[in-house]
C-alpha cells in the first residue's frame, strides 16, 4: 500500500495523477495549509520541508513530484510507465529539464526576477525564452516525451505544460496546446482532477 500526503490545491495533483495511472491501491492523507496541516509536527516528521506531495512505500519516504513519478514507475514496472533502451535518455532528460530550468524560469517570471544582462550563464535556466524554445522544439512533432509511448515523464512534463497554459506562465504555443489536450483526455488524468476538484469544493465549504 502506498501512503500519500497532499493538498488538492498544490503540486500534489501531479503525484495524484501518477498514482491513478499506476492502478495500485493507495491511501490519501489530505493536509490543510498551516500549523495543523502541512506544518504540523506529524507531517514535518515525514517531510521536514513541510511541502507536499510526499509518499511512503516499503517504509521509505519520497518527496518532490518528479522523484515520486520516476520512483513509482520504477517500483511498479507492471504499469508500463518506464521506457527501456534508448528512450531512457529523453525520459530522464526532459523530466529533469521540466523540474529544473522550466520550474526556475516560471518561478523567476512569477516573482518578477530578472537575470542581469550578460549573466545568463549563472542561472540554471539561462532565460525564459531559451527555456521555452528548447521545450517547444523538443515536443513539436511528438506525441509524448518518449515518442509514441506514454510514460511517467509525461505526467511530470505534461503537468508542467498543462499548468503553464492554465495559469499563463507558459505561452500558448500550438504544440504545447496539442500535447496538453492529448494528456487531458487520459482516464487517470480525469480521475485525479475530479478527486481534487471534489476535495477543493469540500474544503471551501
N, CA, C and O of each residue as an XYZ file, in Angstrom:
820
protein
N       0.843     -1.197      0.000
C       0.000      0.000      0.000
C       0.880      1.251      0.000
O       1.860      1.330      0.740
N       0.526      2.210     -0.824
C       1.236      3.480     -0.889
C       0.487      4.487     -0.023
O      -0.732      4.617     -0.133
N       1.206      5.193      0.829
C       0.608      6.259      1.628
C       0.982      7.590      0.986
O       2.140      7.815      0.634
N       0.001      8.461      0.839
C       0.153      9.685      0.052
C      -0.306     10.880      0.873
O      -1.382     10.854      1.470
N       0.512     11.928      0.903
C       0.156     13.183      1.569
C       0.038     14.277      0.525
O       0.906     14.410     -0.339
N      -1.032     15.065      0.596
C      -1.239     16.097     -0.413
C      -2.225     17.140      0.076
O      -2.855     16.984      1.122
N      -2.344     18.192     -0.691
C      -3.404     19.186     -0.578
C      -3.972     19.328     -1.983
O      -3.200     19.349     -2.942
N      -5.299     19.426     -2.148
C      -5.863     19.434     -3.502
C      -5.494     20.660     -4.329
O      -5.643     20.653     -5.551
N      -5.016     21.705     -3.677
C      -4.624     22.915     -4.396
C      -3.106     23.062     -4.347
O      -2.578     24.050     -3.836
N      -2.425     22.071     -4.881
C      -0.968     22.050     -4.807
C      -0.381     21.199     -5.917
O      -1.101     20.615     -6.726
N       0.943     21.140     -5.937
C       1.645     20.253     -6.861
C       1.361     18.787     -6.564
O       1.730     17.903     -7.338
N       0.709     18.541     -5.446
C       0.310     17.173     -5.150
C      -0.552     16.564     -6.232
O      -0.633     15.341     -6.348
N      -1.200     17.405     -7.031
C      -2.017     16.891     -8.139
C      -1.175     16.107     -9.143
O      -1.680     15.198     -9.801
N       0.103     16.454     -9.261
C       0.977     15.725    -10.182
C       1.135     14.278     -9.718
O       0.946     13.337    -10.489
N       1.486     14.124     -8.438
C       1.646     12.773     -7.884
C       0.328     12.026     -7.878
O       0.300     10.809     -8.059
N      -0.777     12.756     -7.667
C      -2.086     12.112     -7.648
C      -2.409     11.521     -9.019
O      -2.936     10.412     -9.110
N      -2.100     12.245    -10.066
C      -2.293     11.739    -11.427
C      -1.445     10.485    -11.635
O      -1.910      9.494    -12.198
N      -0.197     10.543    -11.172
C       0.685      9.382    -11.327
C       0.126      8.174    -10.595
O       0.175      7.058    -11.112
N      -0.399      8.383     -9.411
C      -0.980      7.270     -8.660
C      -2.173      6.660     -9.390
O      -2.352      5.442     -9.381
N      -2.977      7.492    -10.011
C      -4.117      6.982    -10.783
C      -3.643      6.214    -12.012
O      -4.241      5.201    -12.374
N      -2.591      6.677    -12.648
C      -2.028      5.951    -13.799
C      -1.481      4.597    -13.362
O      -1.532      3.625    -14.116
N      -0.965      4.539    -12.149
C      -0.323      3.331    -11.649
C      -1.306      2.175    -11.475
O      -0.970      1.018    -11.728
N      -2.524      2.503    -11.039
C      -3.529      1.467    -10.833
C      -3.280      0.600     -9.612
O      -3.750     -0.536     -9.554
N      -2.548      1.119     -8.639
C      -2.249      0.394     -7.413
C      -3.009      1.031     -6.245
O      -3.309      2.224     -6.298
N      -3.326      0.269     -5.196
C      -4.029      0.858     -4.056
C      -3.159      1.876     -3.315
O      -1.952      1.688     -3.160
N      -3.788      2.939     -2.868
C      -3.072      3.948     -2.080
C      -4.051      4.613     -1.124
O      -5.256      4.653     -1.376
N      -3.521      5.131     -0.032
C      -4.335      5.896      0.911
C      -3.898      7.347      0.852
O      -2.716      7.645      0.678
N      -4.855      8.243      0.999
C      -4.565      9.672      0.895
C      -4.745     10.365      2.231
O      -5.778     10.225      2.884
N      -3.729     11.114      2.630
C      -3.794     11.977      3.807
C      -3.941     13.409      3.294
O      -2.982     13.998      2.795
N      -5.135     13.959      3.418
C      -5.384     15.324      2.952
C      -4.920     16.311      4.017
O      -5.355     16.243      5.166
N      -4.041     17.220      3.633
C      -3.492     18.198      4.564
C      -4.038     19.586      4.271
O      -4.117     20.004      3.115
N      -4.409     20.289      5.319
C      -4.762     21.707      5.181
C      -3.460     22.503      5.185
O      -2.393     21.965      5.480
N      -3.560     23.778      4.856
C      -2.392     24.644      4.954
C      -2.280     25.175      6.380
O      -3.281     25.572      6.975
N      -1.087     25.183      6.920
C      -0.896     25.795      8.223
C      -0.371     24.856      9.279
O      -0.013     23.716      8.983
N      -0.320     25.333     10.524
C       0.304     24.573     11.620
C      -0.401     23.276     11.974
O       0.196     22.395     12.593
N      -1.668     23.149     11.589
C      -2.382     21.905     11.872
C      -2.371     20.951     10.682
O      -2.931     19.857     10.751
N      -1.729     21.373      9.588
C      -1.697     20.565      8.378
C      -0.279     20.338      7.875
O       0.457     19.517      8.421
N       0.105     21.078      6.819
C       1.410     20.805      6.212
C       2.596     21.239      7.072
O       3.737     20.876      6.786
N       2.333     22.006      8.111
C       3.414     22.392      9.019
C       3.249     21.751     10.402
O       3.894     22.170     11.364
N       2.401     20.754     10.498
C       2.205     20.063     11.774
C       3.423     19.208     12.094
O       4.176     18.815     11.203
N       3.601     18.931     13.376
C       4.727     18.088     13.786
C       4.652     16.709     13.137
O       5.672     16.129     12.763
N       3.438     16.196     13.011
C       3.269     14.865     12.419
C       3.742     14.852     10.966
O       4.408     13.907     10.543
N       3.407     15.887     10.201
C       3.828     15.888      8.800
C       5.289     16.280      8.646
O       5.964     15.785      7.743
N       5.791     17.158      9.507
C       7.208     17.513      9.429
C       8.100     16.314      9.709
O       9.256     16.282      9.289
N       7.564     15.334     10.417
C       8.309     14.097     10.637
C       8.413     13.283      9.351
O       9.329     12.476      9.191
N       7.475     13.497      8.443
C       7.503     12.840      7.131
C       8.388     13.633      6.182
O       9.283     13.075      5.547
N       8.137     14.939      6.087
C       8.910     15.822      5.222
C       9.275     17.089      5.996
O       8.423     17.959      6.175
N      10.511     17.212      6.453
C      10.921     18.371      7.248
C      10.721     19.707      6.538
O      10.680     20.750      7.192
N      10.597     19.692      5.210
C      10.324     20.916      4.463
C       8.872     21.361      4.614
O       8.541     22.516      4.346
N       8.003     20.439      5.046
C       6.593     20.780      5.172
C       5.935     21.044      3.834
O       4.984     21.822      3.751
N       6.432     20.403      2.784
C       5.888     20.567      1.440
C       5.143     19.301      1.018
O       5.446     18.203      1.483
N       4.181     19.473      0.144
C       3.521     18.334     -0.486
C       3.836     18.382     -1.979
O       4.090     19.450     -2.536
N       3.815     17.198     -2.626
C       3.389     15.894     -2.138
C       4.519     15.111     -1.476
O       5.695     15.467     -1.555
N       4.107     14.032     -0.821
C       5.042     13.034     -0.305
C       4.340     11.688     -0.349
O       3.116     11.606     -0.241
N       5.125     10.644     -0.509
C       4.575      9.290     -0.425
C       5.462      8.468      0.494
O       6.630      8.794      0.703
N       4.896      7.397      1.040
C       5.682      6.387      1.743
C       5.357      5.033      1.124
O       4.191      4.661      0.994
N       6.395      4.308      0.746
C       6.225      2.988      0.140
C       7.361      2.101      0.608
O       8.527      2.494      0.555
N       7.026      0.913      1.063
C       8.028     -0.019      1.582
C       8.890      0.629      2.668
O      10.090      0.370      2.758
N       8.267      1.469      3.486
C       8.964      2.083      4.602
C       9.824      3.278      4.252
O      10.432      3.870      5.144
N       9.898      3.654      2.979
C      10.722      4.778      2.542
C       9.843      5.935      2.087
O       8.837      5.740      1.405
N      10.243      7.144      2.478
C       9.525      8.352      2.073
C      10.175      8.922      0.814
O      11.400      8.986      0.709
N       9.351      9.329     -0.125
C       9.818     10.013     -1.331
C       9.071     11.339     -1.420
O       7.844     11.372     -1.335
N       9.811     12.425     -1.590
C       9.219     13.745     -1.805
C       9.657     14.245     -3.177
O      10.451     13.597     -3.858
N       9.139     15.394     -3.573
C       9.402     16.042     -4.864
C       8.630     15.296     -5.955
O       8.834     14.103     -6.181
N       7.754     16.018     -6.612
C       6.822     15.404     -7.562
C       7.532     14.630     -8.674
O       7.097     13.539     -9.043
N       8.612     15.183     -9.205
C       9.331     14.482    -10.278
C       9.910     13.168     -9.764
O       9.825     12.139    -10.435
N      10.497     13.207     -8.572
C      11.074     11.993     -7.994
C       9.996     10.953     -7.721
O      10.213      9.761     -7.934
N       8.840     11.398     -7.252
C       7.739     10.472     -6.979
C       7.306      9.774     -8.269
O       7.107      8.559     -8.282
N       7.163     10.534     -9.341
C       6.747      9.944    -10.616
C       7.738      8.884    -11.085
O       7.339      7.781    -11.458
N       9.026      9.215    -11.067
C      10.027      8.273    -11.556
C      10.176      7.081    -10.621
O      10.374      5.955    -11.078
N      10.084      7.318     -9.316
C      10.183      6.220     -8.356
C       9.052      5.215     -8.558
O       9.288      4.008     -8.608
N       7.827      5.716     -8.673
C       6.686      4.817     -8.798
C       6.738      4.023    -10.100
O       6.353      2.854    -10.132
N       7.205      4.645    -11.158
C       7.346      3.918    -12.427
C       8.356      2.785    -12.284
O       8.183      1.717    -12.871
N       9.408      3.018    -11.505
C      10.433      2.002    -11.271
C       9.915      0.913    -10.336
O      10.168     -0.273    -10.549
N       9.185      1.328     -9.292
C       8.730      0.383     -8.276
C       7.624     -0.535     -8.776
O       7.452     -1.643     -8.268
N       6.876     -0.074     -9.772
C       5.756     -0.853    -10.303
C       5.897     -0.999    -11.823
O       5.143     -0.388    -12.579
N       6.856     -1.803    -12.262
C       7.118     -1.930    -13.701
C       5.929     -2.469    -14.480
O       5.824     -2.248    -15.686
N       5.022     -3.184    -13.790
C       3.859     -3.742    -14.477
C       2.939     -2.670    -15.044
O       2.114     -2.954    -15.913
N       3.073     -1.444    -14.559
C       2.246     -0.346    -15.078
C       2.726      0.127    -16.443
O       1.994      0.817    -17.153
N       3.952     -0.239    -16.814
C       4.474      0.131    -18.130
C       4.728      1.612    -18.301
O       4.596      2.138    -19.406
N       5.096      2.304    -17.213
C       5.275      3.756    -17.259
C       6.736      4.184    -17.302
O       7.045      5.376    -17.285
N       7.637      3.195    -17.359
C       9.053      3.493    -17.546
C       9.511      2.852    -18.845
O       9.294      1.657    -19.045
N      10.141      3.618    -19.736
C      10.595      3.035    -21.001
C      11.886      2.254    -20.792
O      12.394      2.151    -19.675
N      12.394      1.721    -21.859
C      13.659      0.997    -21.805
C      14.529      1.431    -22.971
O      14.079      2.125    -23.883
N      15.770      1.011    -22.923
C      16.673      1.279    -24.035
C      16.938      2.752    -24.267
O      17.065      3.535    -23.326
N      17.020      3.118    -25.543
C      17.389      4.481    -25.919
C      16.389      5.521    -25.431
O      16.754      6.680    -25.235
N      15.126      5.124    -25.229
C      14.097      6.070    -24.793
C      14.364      6.623    -23.398
O      13.820      7.665    -23.033
N      15.197      5.937    -22.614
C      15.513      6.410    -21.272
C      16.211      7.768    -21.292
O      16.085      8.545    -20.346
N      16.941      8.055    -22.359
C      17.651      9.332    -22.440
C      16.661     10.501    -22.384
O      16.825     11.423    -21.585
N      15.635     10.453    -23.237
C      14.628     11.517    -23.225
C      13.792     11.495    -21.943
O      13.397     12.543    -21.431
N      13.534     10.314    -21.442
C      12.738     10.134    -20.218
C      13.352     10.911    -19.056
O      12.672     11.688    -18.386
N      14.632     10.694    -18.831
C      15.298     11.386    -17.722
C      15.608     12.845    -18.068
O      15.404     13.738    -17.246
N      16.087     13.075    -19.253
C      16.498     14.437    -19.615
C      15.356     15.429    -19.460
O      15.520     16.473    -18.829
N      14.195     15.107    -20.033
C      13.129     16.102    -20.077
C      12.311     16.158    -18.795
O      11.686     17.179    -18.508
N      12.305     15.083    -18.026
C      11.697     15.176    -16.697
C      12.481     16.163    -15.847
O      11.895     17.020    -15.186
N      13.800     16.048    -15.862
C      14.613     16.946    -15.050
C      14.736     18.332    -15.671
O      14.990     19.303    -14.959
N      14.563     18.437    -16.964
C      14.514     19.764    -17.590
C      13.282     20.518    -17.094
O      13.351     21.709    -16.790
N      12.156     19.810    -17.018
C      10.933     20.450    -16.515
C      11.050     20.783    -15.037
O      10.590     21.838    -14.600
N      11.669     19.881    -14.255
C      11.814     20.107    -12.819
C      12.879     21.147    -12.498
O      12.858     21.748    -11.424
N      13.813     21.361    -13.429
C      14.895     22.311    -13.200
C      14.697     23.618    -13.937
O      14.068     24.530    -13.400
N      15.218     23.741    -15.163
C      15.127     25.006    -15.885
C      13.709     25.560    -16.050
O      13.496     26.757    -15.859
N      12.740     24.716    -16.401
C      11.384     25.248    -16.596
C      10.820     25.765    -15.277
O      10.262     26.862    -15.227
N      10.962     24.984    -14.212
C      10.478     25.416    -12.889
C      11.145     26.723    -12.460
O      10.478     27.620    -11.944
N      12.455     26.834    -12.671
C      13.178     28.047    -12.303
C      12.721     29.248    -13.121
O      12.519     30.338    -12.587
N      12.561     29.032    -14.422
C      12.151     30.132    -15.299
C      10.757     30.634    -14.946
O      10.524     31.841    -14.894
N       9.832     29.713    -14.704
C       8.460     30.084    -14.363
C       8.422     30.807    -13.014
O       7.720     31.806    -12.861
N       9.178     30.300    -12.041
C       9.217     30.946    -10.728
C       9.808     32.346    -10.826
O       9.285     33.287    -10.229
N      10.896     32.486    -11.578
C      11.509     33.803    -11.750
C      10.520     34.788    -12.385
O      10.430     35.948    -11.981
N       9.783     34.300    -13.385
C       8.796     35.165    -14.031
C       7.691     35.577    -13.083
O       7.279     36.737    -13.068
N       7.205     34.626    -12.285
C       6.126     34.915    -11.344
C       6.569     35.905    -10.268
O       5.772     36.720     -9.804
N       7.836     35.834     -9.875
C       8.360     36.719     -8.842
C       8.854     38.056     -9.385
O       9.185     38.967     -8.625
N       8.897     38.157    -10.702
C       9.390     39.391    -11.306
C      10.899     39.532    -11.249
O      11.440     40.636    -11.316
N      11.587     38.365    -11.122
C      13.048     38.404    -11.053
C      13.633     38.472    -12.459
O      13.178     37.767    -13.360
N      14.627     39.308    -12.645
C      15.291     39.452    -13.936
C      16.747     39.022    -13.813
O      17.445     39.434    -12.887
N      17.193     38.207    -14.732
C      18.608     37.844    -14.778
C      19.356     39.009    -15.410
O      19.023     39.414    -16.524
N      20.358     39.560    -14.729
C      21.095     40.690    -15.298
C      21.693     40.347    -16.653
O      22.146     39.223    -16.870
N      21.694     41.302    -17.552
C      22.231     41.081    -18.893
C      23.678     40.614    -18.811
O      24.494     41.179    -18.083
N      23.970     39.575    -19.571
C      25.315     39.044    -19.599
C      25.622     38.033    -18.512
O      26.727     37.493    -18.456
N      24.640     37.770    -17.636
C      24.880     36.825    -16.540
C      23.947     35.613    -16.629
O      23.714     34.919    -15.639
N      23.422     35.374    -17.825
C      22.504     34.250    -18.018
C      23.152     32.911    -17.678
O      22.469     31.975    -17.262
N      24.458     32.822    -17.852
C      25.154     31.575    -17.574
C      25.136     31.182    -16.107
O      25.374     30.023    -15.769
N      24.855     32.150    -15.228
C      24.801     31.856    -13.796
C      23.445     31.311    -13.369
O      23.309     30.752    -12.281
N      22.443     31.474    -14.228
C      21.098     30.989    -13.923
C      20.907     29.636    -14.581
O      21.285     29.438    -15.735
N      20.319     28.709    -13.843
C      20.147     27.354    -14.365
C      19.292     27.289    -15.615
O      19.395     26.338    -16.390
N      18.441     28.302    -15.822
C      17.557     28.296    -16.989
C      18.023     29.245    -18.082
O      17.450     29.245    -19.172
N      19.032     30.042    -17.829
C      19.530     30.976    -18.837
C      18.583     32.139    -19.039
O      18.823     33.246    -18.558
N      17.497     31.873    -19.761
C      16.449     32.866    -19.951
C      15.131     32.139    -20.197
O      15.115     30.971    -20.586
N      14.033     32.843    -19.966
C      12.723     32.250    -20.191
C      12.565     31.853    -21.657
O      12.074     30.765    -21.955
N      12.972     32.717    -22.557
C      12.824     32.423    -23.986
C      13.604     31.182    -24.378
O      13.095     30.333    -25.109
N      14.838     31.071    -23.897
C      15.664     29.914    -24.254
C      15.050     28.625    -23.720
O      15.059     27.598    -24.398
N      14.516     28.685    -22.497
C      13.913     27.506    -21.881
C      12.658     27.071    -22.627
O      12.495     25.894    -22.948
N      11.781     28.018    -22.899
C      10.529     27.710    -23.597
C      10.810     27.198    -24.998
O      10.186     26.238    -25.451
N      11.746     27.837    -25.685
C      12.061     27.420    -27.051
C      12.618     26.000    -27.088
O      12.299     25.233    -27.997
N      13.446     25.647    -26.110
C      14.016     24.296    -26.072
C      12.925     23.256    -25.871
O      12.908     22.225    -26.544
N      12.007     23.531    -24.934
C      10.927     22.577    -24.686
C       9.989     22.479    -25.881
O       9.560     21.384    -26.244
N       9.673     23.604    -26.487
C       8.782     23.625    -27.645
C       9.415     22.872    -28.820
O       8.745     22.095    -29.500
N      10.692     23.107    -29.048
C      11.392     22.430    -30.148
C      11.382     20.919    -29.949
O      11.197     20.162    -30.902
N      11.582     20.482    -28.697
C      11.602     19.049    -28.435
C      10.227     18.419    -28.627
O      10.116     17.361    -29.248
N       9.174     19.056    -28.101
C       7.845     18.456    -28.144
C       7.201     18.505    -29.529
O       6.346     17.676    -29.842
N       7.599     19.462    -30.353
C       6.975     19.603    -31.662
C       7.166     18.337    -32.499
O       8.287     17.877    -32.713
N       6.054     17.792    -32.962
C       6.075     16.594    -33.790
C       6.045     15.293    -33.012
O       6.066     14.214    -33.604
N       5.996     15.385    -31.673
C       5.997     14.182    -30.850
C       4.639     14.026    -30.168
O       3.987     15.013    -29.826
N       4.229     12.791    -29.978
C       3.017     12.539    -29.208
C       3.297     12.651    -27.718
O       2.512     13.233    -26.969
N       4.435     12.082    -27.292
C       4.812     12.059    -25.882
C       6.314     12.284    -25.769
O       7.021     12.336    -26.775
N       6.791     12.416    -24.549
C       8.219     12.639    -24.332
C       9.044     11.537    -24.977
O      10.070     11.813    -25.598
N       8.604     10.290    -24.834
C       9.325      9.152    -25.410
C       8.696      8.697    -26.722
O       8.540      7.499    -26.960
N       8.343      9.639    -27.556
C       7.791      9.321    -28.871
C       6.336      8.939    -28.810
O       5.495      9.759    -28.442
N       6.022      7.706    -29.166
C       4.627      7.243    -29.167
C       4.223      6.581    -27.853
O       3.069      6.182    -27.697
N       5.152      6.459    -26.906
C       4.878      5.779    -25.636
C       4.629      6.779    -24.521
O       5.483      7.621    -24.240
N       3.469      6.698    -23.882
C       3.187      7.498    -22.698
C       3.964      6.914    -21.526
O       3.943      5.703    -21.306
N       4.653      7.775    -20.768
C       5.441      7.333    -19.623
C       5.251      8.291    -18.447
O       4.545      9.295    -18.544
N       5.904      7.950    -17.331
C       5.863      8.817    -16.162
C       6.427     10.200    -16.468
O       6.062     11.174    -15.811
N       7.309     10.295    -17.455
C       7.836     11.608    -17.834
C       6.720     12.534    -18.298
O       6.772     13.743    -18.073
N       5.719     11.966    -18.941
C       4.600     12.790    -19.424
C       3.720     13.289    -18.284
O       3.095     14.344    -18.396
N       3.669     12.537    -17.191
C       2.913     13.020    -16.041
C       3.550     14.303    -15.524
O       2.854     15.274    -15.229
N       4.876     14.301    -15.416
C       5.546     15.492    -14.883
C       5.668     16.600    -15.927
O       5.262     17.734    -15.674
N       6.217     16.287    -17.085
C       6.359     17.305    -18.133
C       4.980     17.811    -18.560
O       4.778     19.008    -18.764
N       4.042     16.879    -18.688
C       2.687     17.260    -19.092
C       2.005     18.147    -18.074
O       1.300     19.084    -18.448
N       2.200     17.871    -16.797
C       1.629     18.732    -15.757
C       2.232     20.129    -15.830
O       1.536     21.126    -15.636
N       3.526     20.194    -16.109
C       4.194     21.489    -16.236
C       3.593     22.303    -17.370
O       3.324     23.494    -17.217
N       3.386     21.654    -18.505
C       2.797     22.345    -19.661
C       1.329     22.679    -19.397
O       0.879     23.788    -19.686
N       0.596     21.731    -18.857
C      -0.828     21.918    -18.569
C      -1.040     23.109    -17.641
O      -1.847     23.990    -17.935
N      -0.324     23.137    -16.533
C      -0.452     24.233    -15.575
C       0.052     25.541    -16.163
O      -0.519     26.602    -15.913
N       1.130     25.461    -16.951
C       1.672     26.671    -17.574
C       0.670     27.337    -18.490
O       0.554     28.562    -18.507
N      -0.057     26.532    -19.256
C      -1.087     27.085    -20.137
C      -2.270     27.616    -19.333
O      -2.818     28.673    -19.647
N      -2.658     26.876    -18.294
C      -3.804     27.273    -17.479
C      -3.564     28.606    -16.775
O      -4.452     29.457    -16.732
N      -2.367     28.786    -16.227
C      -2.072     29.989    -15.438
C      -1.318     31.060    -16.223
O      -0.996     32.118    -15.682
N      -1.038     30.786    -17.492
C      -0.378     31.791    -18.319
C       1.113     31.945    -18.058
O       1.715     32.934    -18.476
N       1.710     30.985    -17.376
C       3.141     31.073    -17.105
C       3.974     30.503    -18.248
O       5.191     30.684    -18.277
N       3.324     29.811    -19.195
C       3.950     29.374    -20.436
C       3.112     29.912    -21.592
O       1.889     29.997    -21.478
N       3.745     30.274    -22.693
C       2.990     30.797    -23.839
C       2.157     29.708    -24.504
O       2.531     28.535    -24.494
N       1.043     30.101    -25.072
C       0.111     29.142    -25.696
C       0.589     28.795    -27.100
O      -0.021     29.201    -28.089
N       1.672     28.049    -27.180
C       2.190     27.622    -28.482
C       1.419     26.392    -28.965
O       0.950     25.592    -28.156
N       1.293     26.248    -30.268
C       0.439     25.177    -30.810
C       0.765     23.785    -30.281
O      -0.146     23.030    -29.941
N       2.061     23.427    -30.205
C       2.349     22.061    -29.774
C       2.202     21.882    -28.278
O       1.920     20.776    -27.818
N       2.385     22.934    -27.513
C       2.069     22.841    -26.077
C       0.586     22.530    -25.903
O       0.211     21.666    -25.111
N      -0.244     23.237    -26.646
C      -1.690     23.041    -26.521
C      -2.109     21.650    -26.989
O      -2.950     21.009    -26.360
N      -1.527     21.188    -28.087
C      -1.872     19.860    -28.600
C      -1.436     18.773    -27.611
O      -2.164     17.806    -27.385
N      -0.268     18.935    -27.035
C       0.260     17.975    -26.057
C      -0.635     17.950    -24.818
O      -1.000     16.880    -24.332
N      -0.984     19.128    -24.314
C      -1.831     19.202    -23.125
C      -3.198     18.573    -23.376
O      -3.713     17.854    -22.521
N      -3.778     18.832    -24.519
C      -5.093     18.256    -24.829
C      -5.025     16.737    -24.902
O      -5.951     16.050    -24.470
N      -3.955     16.223    -25.436
C      -3.780     14.769    -25.524
C      -3.752     14.158    -24.118
O      -4.341     13.103    -23.883
N      -3.074     14.818    -23.200
C      -2.959     14.298    -21.842
C      -4.249     14.469    -21.052
O      -4.604     13.609    -20.246
N      -4.943     15.561    -21.278
C      -6.201     15.808    -20.557
C      -7.268     14.779    -20.902
O      -8.254     14.638    -20.179
N      -7.078     14.075    -21.983
C      -8.049     13.075    -22.405
C      -7.814     11.718    -21.746
O      -8.604     10.793    -21.934
N      -6.739     11.595    -20.979
C      -6.441     10.327    -20.329
C      -7.378     10.093    -19.142
O      -7.702     11.019    -18.399
N      -7.804      8.846    -18.979
C      -8.731      8.493    -17.903
C      -8.154      8.834    -16.534
O      -8.853      9.395    -15.691
N      -6.880      8.498    -16.304
C      -6.270      8.737    -14.996
C      -6.163     10.235    -14.699
O      -6.349     10.661    -13.559
N      -5.865     11.021    -15.719
C      -5.820     12.484    -15.543
C      -7.180     12.994    -15.074
O      -7.268     13.769    -14.121
N      -8.232     12.553    -15.749
C      -9.587     12.990    -15.409
C      -9.978     12.539    -14.004
O     -10.610     13.288    -13.260
N      -9.603     11.320    -13.648
C      -9.940     10.813    -12.318
C      -9.252     11.639    -11.229
O      -9.884     12.020    -10.243
N      -7.970     11.912    -11.407
C      -7.230     12.688    -10.415
C      -7.798     14.099    -10.298
O      -7.944     14.621     -9.193
N      -8.117     14.714    -11.430
C      -8.677     16.067    -11.407
C     -10.024     16.083    -10.697
O     -10.313     17.001     -9.929
N     -10.846     15.075    -10.949
C     -12.171     15.020    -10.317
C     -12.045     14.857     -8.802
O     -12.776     15.498     -8.047
N     -11.129     14.010     -8.359
C     -10.922     13.807     -6.921
C     -10.481     15.106     -6.262
O     -10.987     15.477     -5.202
N      -9.538     15.794     -6.892
C      -9.018     17.027     -6.312
C     -10.031     18.164     -6.366
O     -10.086     18.989     -5.454
N     -10.826     18.215     -7.419
C     -11.868     19.242     -7.504
C     -12.917     19.043     -6.421
O     -13.374     20.008     -5.809
N     -13.297     17.800     -6.185
C     -14.295     17.498     -5.151
C     -13.747     17.861     -3.766
O     -14.464     18.428     -2.941
N     -12.492     17.537     -3.518
C     -11.899     17.858     -2.212
C     -11.749     19.363     -2.042
O     -11.962     19.884     -0.947
N     -11.391     20.060     -3.095
C     -11.285     21.526     -3.018
C     -12.631     22.140     -2.673
O     -12.712     23.026     -1.823
N     -13.685     21.676     -3.325
C     -15.033     22.186     -3.046
C     -15.421     21.905     -1.600
O     -16.044     22.742     -0.947
N     -15.057     20.742     -1.104
C     -15.359     20.378      0.283
C     -14.641     21.310      1.258
O     -15.237     21.767      2.234
N     -13.374     21.590      1.000
C     -12.593     22.433      1.896
C     -13.055     23.890      1.863
O     -12.959     24.608      2.859
N     -13.551     24.309      0.718
C     -14.013     25.687      0.573
C     -15.442     25.869      1.080
O     -15.965     26.981      1.152
N     -16.054     24.733      1.429
C     -17.356     24.756      2.081
C     -18.537     25.102      1.250
O     -19.659     25.135      1.755
